[in-house]
Amino acid sequence: MQNMSSTARRGAACRGYTALWGVYCTPRKSPLPACRHSIARSQGMPKRRFRVLAIGTHPVQYQVPIFRRMAAREDLDLQVAYCTLRGAEAAHDPEFGATVKWDIPLLDGYSWVRVPNGGSSGESFFGLCNWGLWNFIRTGRFDAVLCYVSYTRATFWISYFAAKISRTAFLFGTDTVTLSPLDGKMWKRHVKRLAWPMLFRLADQVIVPSSGTRDLMRSLRLPDDRITLTPYVVDNDWWLAQSAGVDRAAVRASWGAEPEDMVILFCAKLQPWKRPADLLRAFAKIKLPRGLLVLAGEGPLRASLEAEATTLGVAGRVRFLGFANQTQLPAIYTSADLMVLPSMYDAFGVVVNESMLCGCPVVASDHVGAARDLIEHGRTGFVYPCGDTDALAAILRQALQNRGQLLAMGGAARARMESWSPRENIDAAVEAISRGVARVKRVAGGSETVPTSPTDSARSAAHKLSE
């Protein structure tokens, strides 16, 4: 069976089990028209066409549009390998506390394979153990592998060693902006400080989604030429088109909002680290006579939040929408006046992208990664110290006093996203691939030495640590 990422074989049937690779395959379906950047490149011959394998844990609604655009480029021959099809197939999400299947197509427009998982499917090191990737990489003649699977999974190391033996560039990174672990076990911080410089030097190029992560890599003394910022983006065109078609008045009326009401939105999982209670308490403090707080999301804090809303005397002005699928979100953002993300940790916070594209300015805590790259305080949104509900209440009171200013801020927020789009992401990814491939060639030529196996300490850290 031949690799289905070749353009000449896009329409060939390739479904079912392939004994050689141990993967389930599908041809590329209904390719998207070339994006503007691809059209521009088609006017001249690209310098080089890279054959690239992207490895993902599962289809992600934010990443799939990027894969479609990458597949349309003349300088890339893209194949995607998934460790599972969670998200494209219905599965229980413990954080949402519900069975989730995204209501947008996730497997069309690019070539993909599913590599059977021999692991437990849990969150442990051996939860993802996709042995089929070994032969897939060894026989695939790829120029580069983009690995989006964490080093805390066995699949990462299977892919890494297969790439190194095959002299294939291996690119990976992280989205975190801090060494401090989410679970509060600070011993992990010290281990990461020792292990991560060795770990990330295993990459032929480190890819990071934000300036905060780039600075973290610099703090680990990785040289700038080994780090590429590939902006964390969504499908800007889709969000803009969906937002333009929203009947804002009808959506707000469905929430019980009057035309003159100011609507504040929280859109995230109802988890402790998202700190939705901070927003609820700030909302109660400002005593807004014509205000409504809408919480879109599901999670373990819902019952306690409903009870606290009653205790604070604002239950009548709070709406819990529950889990909102992808196609519902543009209407929710577009119909709000202000979105608030009070998280104590968000490596980036892609809801900020989505909200700003829908013309809804954002208030974010200073622990939200996107705040640094996307929010200009007072112009495209607001930033406040995480956990300071008085500061949050003051911002809400100030922002909601002037609806005209909020509208202008929403326009500025949308304009900011013009330069934080799939175009910038893909251009940066191609640059990272080019650098990684060149580095592998230099190593093969003996002009540079990089490790081909992790040290004992790095391997131990891979088993113990979580992102």
C-alpha positions in Angstrom: 0.0 0.0 0.0 1.4 3.4 -1.0 1.3 6.6 1.0 -1.9 8.4 0.3 -0.4 11.9 0.8 0.9 11.9 -2.8 -1.1 14.2 -5.0 -1.3 11.7 -7.8 -3.1 9.2 -5.5 -5.5 11.5 -3.7 -8.6 9.8 -5.1 -7.4 6.2 -4.6 -9.3 4.0 -2.1 -7.2 3.5 1.0 -9.6 2.6 3.8 -9.1 -0.3 6.2 -6.2 -1.9 7.8 -2.8 -1.8 6.2 -0.5 -4.5 7.6 2.7 -2.9 6.6 2.1 0.3 8.5 -0.5 -0.8 11.0 -2.6 2.3 10.3 -6.1 3.1 9.0 -6.0 5.4 6.0 -8.2 7.8 4.1 -7.6 9.8 0.9 -7.8 13.5 1.0 -11.4 14.6 0.5 -12.7 17.7 -1.2 -9.6 19.8 -1.0 -10.2 23.4 -0.2 -9.4 26.0 -2.9 -5.9 27.3 -2.5 -5.6 30.1 0.1 -4.3 33.5 -1.1 -0.8 32.7 -0.1 -0.8 29.5 -2.1 -2.1 31.3 -5.2 0.7 33.8 -4.9 3.2 31.0 -4.7 1.7 29.2 -7.7 2.9 32.1 -9.9 6.5 30.9 -9.5 8.2 27.6 -8.7 8.7 27.1 -4.9 12.3 26.6 -3.8 11.6 23.2 -2.4 8.7 20.8 -1.7 9.0 19.3 1.8 7.4 16.0 2.6 6.0 16.4 6.1 4.3 14.1 8.6 2.3 15.8 11.3 1.4 13.7 14.4 -1.5 14.6 16.5 -3.2 12.9 19.5 -6.6 13.4 17.8 -8.4 15.8 15.4 -8.5 19.2 17.0 -11.1 21.8 15.7 -8.5 24.6 15.8 -5.7 22.6 14.0 -7.6 21.0 11.2 -8.1 24.2 9.2 -4.4 24.7 9.4 -3.8 21.2 8.0 -6.2 22.0 5.1 -4.3 25.1 4.2 -1.0 23.4 4.5 -2.2 20.6 2.2 -3.1 23.3 -0.5 0.5 24.7 -0.5 2.8 23.8 -3.4 5.9 23.7 -1.1 4.4 21.1 1.2 3.4 17.4 0.8 1.5 16.9 4.0 0.4 13.7 5.7 -1.3 13.7 9.1 -1.2 10.8 11.5 -3.7 10.6 14.4 -3.2 8.5 17.5 -7.0 8.4 18.1 -10.1 9.9 16.4 -11.5 11.5 19.6 -13.4 14.6 18.7 -14.2 13.4 15.2 -15.9 10.4 16.9 -18.2 10.7 20.0 -16.2 10.2 23.2 -16.6 11.1 26.8 -14.7 14.2 27.9 -14.1 14.1 31.6 -13.5 17.9 31.9 -16.8 18.7 30.2 -18.4 15.8 32.0 -20.2 14.9 28.8 -19.9 12.9 25.5 -18.4 15.3 23.0 -18.3 15.1 19.2 -17.6 18.4 17.4 -20.3 19.4 14.9 -17.9 20.5 12.2 -16.0 18.3 9.7 -12.6 17.4 11.0 -11.4 14.8 8.6 -12.0 16.4 5.2 -9.6 18.4 3.0 -6.3 16.8 3.8 -4.6 13.4 3.8 -4.7 11.6 7.2 -4.2 8.2 8.7 -5.2 6.7 12.0 -2.4 4.7 13.8 -3.9 2.1 16.1 -3.2 2.8 19.8 -1.7 -0.1 21.7 -1.8 1.8 24.9 -4.5 2.1 27.6 -5.9 5.4 26.2 -5.6 6.9 29.6 -3.5 9.9 30.7 -0.4 7.9 31.6 2.9 7.5 29.7 1.6 4.4 28.0 -1.8 5.8 27.4 -0.7 6.5 23.8 1.6 3.9 22.4 1.2 3.9 18.7 3.8 1.4 17.5 2.7 1.6 13.9 4.4 5.0 13.7 7.8 3.3 13.8 7.5 1.7 10.3 5.4 4.6 9.0 8.2 7.1 9.7 11.0 4.6 8.8 9.5 3.8 5.3 7.8 7.1 4.6 10.8 9.1 3.3 9.6 12.2 5.1 11.8 15.3 5.2 10.3 16.4 8.6 8.0 15.2 11.4 5.9 17.8 13.3 5.1 16.1 16.6 2.1 17.5 18.5 2.1 14.7 21.0 3.6 15.4 24.4 6.9 14.0 25.5 5.0 12.5 28.4 3.6 9.9 26.1 5.3 6.8 24.7 4.2 7.7 21.2 6.5 10.8 21.2 9.6 8.7 21.9 8.6 6.1 19.3 8.3 8.9 16.7 11.5 10.6 17.9 13.8 7.6 17.6 12.2 6.5 14.3 12.9 10.0 12.9 16.5 10.1 14.2 17.3 6.7 12.7 15.8 7.8 9.4 17.6 11.2 9.4 14.3 12.9 9.3 14.0 16.4 11.0 12.0 16.1 14.2 10.2 19.3 15.3 8.2 19.7 18.5 7.6 22.2 21.3 5.2 23.1 24.0 2.5 25.7 24.6 3.2 26.4 28.3 4.6 29.7 29.4 5.8 28.6 32.8 7.7 25.8 34.5 5.2 25.8 37.4 2.9 22.7 37.2 -0.9 23.1 37.2 -1.2 20.5 40.0 0.8 22.6 42.4 3.6 20.0 42.9 6.5 22.4 42.8 9.1 19.7 42.8 8.3 19.3 39.1 9.4 22.8 38.5 12.9 22.0 39.7 13.1 18.8 37.6 11.9 20.7 34.5 14.5 23.3 35.1 17.2 20.6 34.8 15.6 18.3 32.3 13.9 20.6 29.8 17.1 22.2 28.4 18.2 18.7 27.4 14.8 17.7 26.2 14.2 20.6 23.9 17.7 20.4 22.4 16.5 17.0 21.0 14.4 19.0 18.6 15.8 19.9 15.2 13.7 23.0 15.6 11.5 24.0 18.6 8.0 25.3 17.6 6.2 27.5 20.1 2.7 29.2 19.8 3.3 32.4 21.7 5.8 35.0 22.7 5.5 33.8 26.3 6.6 30.3 25.4 9.4 31.7 23.3 10.7 33.6 26.3 10.4 30.4 28.4 12.6 28.6 25.9 15.1 31.4 26.0 15.2 31.2 29.7 16.3 27.6 29.3 19.2 28.9 27.2 18.0 27.6 23.9 19.5 29.8 21.1 17.1 32.0 19.1 17.8 30.2 15.9 16.5 26.9 17.3 13.1 28.5 18.2 10.3 29.4 15.8 7.1 31.2 16.9 4.2 29.6 15.0 1.2 31.7 16.3 -1.7 29.9 18.0 -4.5 30.7 15.5 -8.0 29.6 14.5 -9.7 29.7 11.1 -10.1 33.5 11.0 -12.1 33.4 7.7 -14.7 30.9 9.2 -15.2 32.9 12.4 -15.6 36.2 10.5 -18.1 34.7 8.1 -20.1 33.0 10.9 -20.2 36.1 13.0 -21.4 38.2 10.1 -24.5 36.0 9.8 -25.6 36.2 13.4 -29.0 37.6 14.4 -27.7 39.3 17.5 -31.0 40.6 18.7 -32.6 37.2 18.5 -29.8 35.5 20.4 -29.8 38.0 23.1 -33.6 37.7 23.4 -33.2 34.0 23.8 -31.1 34.7 26.9 -33.8 37.0 28.3 -31.8 40.1 27.7 -33.4 43.4 26.9 -32.0 45.6 24.1 -30.4 48.0 26.6 -28.8 45.2 28.7 -25.0 44.8 28.8 -24.1 41.2 28.4 -20.9 39.8 30.0 -19.7 36.4 28.7 -17.6 33.6 30.2 -16.8 30.9 27.7 -14.7 28.0 28.9 -14.9 24.8 30.9 -16.2 25.3 34.4 -12.9 24.1 36.0 -11.2 25.5 39.1 -8.2 26.9 37.1 -10.5 28.9 34.9 -11.7 30.7 38.0 -15.3 31.4 36.8 -16.2 32.3 40.4 -14.0 35.4 40.2 -16.2 36.7 37.4 -19.4 35.8 39.2 -18.2 37.7 42.3 -17.0 40.7 40.3 -20.4 40.8 38.5 -22.2 40.8 41.8 -20.0 43.7 43.1 -20.8 46.1 40.3 -24.5 45.8 40.9 -25.3 46.5 37.2 -29.0 47.2 37.0 -29.3 46.3 33.3 -26.7 43.6 33.1 -26.6 39.9 32.3 -23.8 37.3 32.9 -23.8 34.4 30.5 -21.6 31.3 31.2 -21.1 29.1 28.2 -19.4 25.8 29.2 -19.8 22.7 31.3 -17.7 21.2 34.1 -17.6 20.2 37.8 -18.1 23.7 39.2 -21.5 24.3 37.7 -23.5 23.3 40.8 -21.4 25.4 43.1 -21.6 28.4 40.8 -25.3 28.1 40.6 -25.5 28.0 44.4 -23.2 31.0 44.8 -25.2 33.0 42.3 -28.2 32.5 44.5 -26.3 33.4 47.6 -25.0 36.6 46.0 -28.5 37.5 44.9 -27.7 37.6 41.2 -29.2 34.2 40.1 -31.9 36.0 38.1 -29.3 37.8 36.0 -27.0 34.8 35.4 -27.5 32.3 32.5 -25.8 28.9 32.3 -25.8 27.7 28.7 -24.0 24.4 29.3 -21.7 22.9 26.7 -21.7 24.8 23.4 -20.6 23.1 20.3 -18.4 24.7 17.7 -21.1 26.0 15.4 -22.9 27.6 18.3 -20.0 29.7 19.5 -19.9 32.5 16.9 -23.5 33.5 17.8 -22.6 33.5 21.5 -19.5 35.7 21.1 -21.1 38.1 18.7 -24.1 38.6 20.9 -22.1 39.5 24.0 -20.7 42.9 24.8 -17.6 41.8 26.7 -15.9 38.4 27.2 -14.0 37.6 30.4 -11.3 34.9 30.9 -10.2 35.0 34.5 -8.0 31.9 34.4 -5.1 31.3 36.8 -3.5 29.3 34.0 -4.1 29.3 30.2 -1.1 28.5 28.1 -2.7 30.6 25.4 -6.5 30.8 25.6 -7.8 30.4 22.1 -11.2 31.7 23.1 -9.6 35.1 23.0 -8.9 34.7 19.3 -12.5 33.6 18.7 -14.1 36.4 20.7 -12.0 39.1 19.1 -12.8 37.8 15.6 -16.5 38.1 16.5 -15.9 41.8 17.5 -16.3 41.1 21.2 -13.5 42.7 23.3 -11.9 40.6 26.0 -10.9 41.1 29.7 -8.3 38.5 30.6 -6.2 37.8 33.6 -2.4 38.4 33.3 -2.0 34.6 33.6 -3.6 34.1 30.1 -1.0 33.6 27.5 -3.0 35.3 24.7 -3.2 38.5 26.8 0.4 39.3 26.0 0.1 38.7 22.2 -3.4 39.8 21.4 -4.7 42.3 24.0 -3.6 45.9 24.1 -5.0 47.2 27.3 -7.7 49.8 26.7 -7.7 49.4 23.0 -8.5 45.8 22.1 -9.4 44.7 25.6 -8.3 44.8 29.2 -5.8 42.8 31.4 -5.9 42.6 35.2 -4.0 40.8 37.9 -5.3 37.2 38.3 -7.5 36.7 41.3 -8.0 40.4 42.0 -11.8 40.5 41.9 -11.8 44.2 42.9 -9.7 45.1 39.9 -11.9 43.0 37.6 -15.0 44.6 39.0 -13.5 48.1 38.4 -12.7 47.2 34.7 -16.2 45.8 34.2 -17.7 49.0 35.7 -15.5 51.2 33.5 -16.1 49.2 30.3 -19.8 48.9 30.6 -20.4 52.6 31.2 -19.7 53.4 27.6 -21.3 51.2 24.9 -19.9 53.3 22.1 -16.3 52.7 23.4 -17.0 49.0 23.7 -18.1 48.9 20.0 -15.0 50.7 18.9 -12.9 48.3 21.0 -14.6 45.4 19.3 -13.6 46.7 15.9 -10.0 47.2 17.0 -10.0 43.7 18.4 -11.1 42.3 15.1 -8.5 44.3 13.2 -5.8 43.0 15.5 -6.5 39.5 14.3 -5.7 40.3 10.7 -2.0 39.7 11.5 -2.5 36.7 13.8 -4.0 34.3 11.3 -3.4 30.9 9.6 -1.2 32.7 7.0 1.4 33.7 9.7 1.2 30.3 11.3 1.9 28.3 8.2 4.6 30.6 6.9 6.4 30.2 10.2 5.9 26.4 10.2 7.4 26.2 6.7 10.4 28.3 7.9 10.8 26.0 11.0 10.7 22.9 8.7 13.3 24.4 6.4 15.6 25.2 9.4 15.1 21.7 10.9 15.8 19.9 7.6 19.0 22.1 7.1 20.2 21.2 10.6 19.8 17.5 9.9 21.8 17.8 6.8 24.6 19.7 8.7 24.7 17.0 11.3 24.8 14.3 8.6 27.7 16.2 7.1 29.5 16.2 10.4 29.4 20.0 11.0 27.1 19.8 14.0 26.5 17.3 16.7 23.1 16.7 18.3 22.1 13.9 20.7 20.2 10.9 19.2 19.0 9.6 22.5 17.7 11.3 25.6 19.7 11.2 28.8 18.6 9.1 31.7 17.3 12.2 33.5 15.3 13.4 30.5 13.8 9.9 30.1 12.8 9.8 33.7 11.3 13.3 33.5 9.2 12.2 30.5 7.6 9.5 32.6 6.9 11.7 35.6 6.0 15.1 34.4 2.9 16.5 32.7 2.8 19.7 30.7 
